[in-house]
Amino acid sequence: MEYIRQAEEPLKDKRRLRWACRRGMLELDVLFAPFVEEAYDDLTEEQKAVFRRLITCDDPDLFAWFMGHQKCPDPELADMVAFMLSRVKV
């Protein structure tokens, strides 16, 4: 858990956060980049920390969670995934 906190610490800088949201999969890019630009600033500090933790996860895990192939085992991350998905559904 300490490693994850250290990995997300530099992401408090918005420029680095934007860069970290550039993923290796287009499906994730179209979720993360707009979310950072349109919603991140409105999150609470707690939610921002959860989001920063989320983007330190591996792309295959993120893809599985966002596409509904697997349930995220971490309740906080699962809530953030659901929140992000609720913003993109029309």
Beta strands, then each sheet from edge to edge (+ up, - down):
end
